[in-house]
Amino acid sequence: MNISNNVLKHYLKNVYFLAGTACGGKSTMSKALAKKHGLVLLEENQFINKYKEIATEAEQPAFTKKFPDYEFYFNQPPIEYSEWLSASLAEQLEMIFMDLIVLSQDKKIVEPILSRIIS
């Protein structure tokens, strides 16, 4: 998916992104901003089950990847894990943007997002 910046800016004008690394305080700050300014907070993985229903192995191979067991998952070499995670997040990003466009039509939204997703 390739959407021009001007189109994204137009359709996401009511969305505020907080970017940062893991454990950087994005969720904490997003909750505080939502409460103080009456914004809708989209929690991380809020729609993950919906995305799993939408995703297909052909279109989202990283996101739908099945691991044989937890030991295999946790014992992956760091480079392989990082590559899989980046690809999976990129595939989810399309679905996240669609939800943000729909949900932000008549309300302001704050979304904590990992910096690697938007880099």
N, C-alpha and C positions, 0 to 999 in steps of 0.2 A: 504494500500500500504506500502510495506516495501522494501526500496531500500538501499543497502549497501552504507556506507559512501564513499568507494573508487569509486563506480560507480557515485554517485552524484558529487563528486569532479572532476571526469573526464569530465562529461557532462556539469558541471556548472563552468568550469575553467575561462570563460570570464564574469562571473557575480559577481558583488560586492554588498554585502548586507550591508545596514546600519540599524542596529537594535536599538530600543529604545522604550520608552513609548510614549503614546499619547502626542502631543504638545512638544516633545523633540527636534525638529529641524531636523528630518530625511529628510523631503521633502525639506526643505531649503538647507541643506547640499548636498543632492543628486543633486538638480538643479545646485548648484555651481560647484560640481565635474563634472557633465555632460558637462557643458559649458566650464570649464577650460581644460578638458582632452578629449573632443570630444566623450564622452560616450553617448549611447542611454539611455534615462531616461524612465523607466516604471513608470507611475503615479499610485497612489493608485486607485483601481477600474477602471483602464483603460479598462479592458476586462470584466467588470462585466456583461454587457448585453450578451456577448458570453457565459459566464459561466452559466447564467440563462437559456439559450437555451439548453445547454448541460445537466444540472443537472436534476435529476429525484428524485421524493419523496422517492423512494425505496433506492437509492444509496446515496443521500445527503439530509436526512430528516431535518436537522437543517437549511441548506442553503435555502431550498425550503419552510420552514415553513411560513404559512400565518397567519397574526395576524388580528383579527376582526376589529380593528380600531387603530388609533394612541394613544388613551387613554390607551388601553390595553397594547400596546407596551411600552409606557413610564411609566406606573404604575406597571410594573413587579417588584417583589421583587428583590433586588440587586443580590442575589445568583442565582436565576433563570436566570436573564439577563446575568450574567457572564458565567454561564454554557452554555447557548444557543449561546452566542457570540463566546466562545472558540470552541464549536463544529462546528459552521458555518465556522469559519476561518480555522479550520483543514480540513474541506471538500473542501474548495476553494483552499487550499494549493496544493492539487494534480494537479488541473488545472493550477495553477500558475507555478508549476515546469515544467509541459509539455510545456507551452509557453516559459518559460525561456530557456529550452533546445533547442527548435526550433529557437528562436530569437537570441541566443548567438552563433550560429555556426560560423558566420563570422564577428561578431562585439562584442565589449565589452559593457556591460550593467550595470547600477546601479539601484538597487531596494531598496527603503525604505520599511522596514517591521517591523511590531509590534513585540516586543520582545516575547510576549506571544505565537506567532505563532511558533517560532522556539525553544521554551523551552521544 
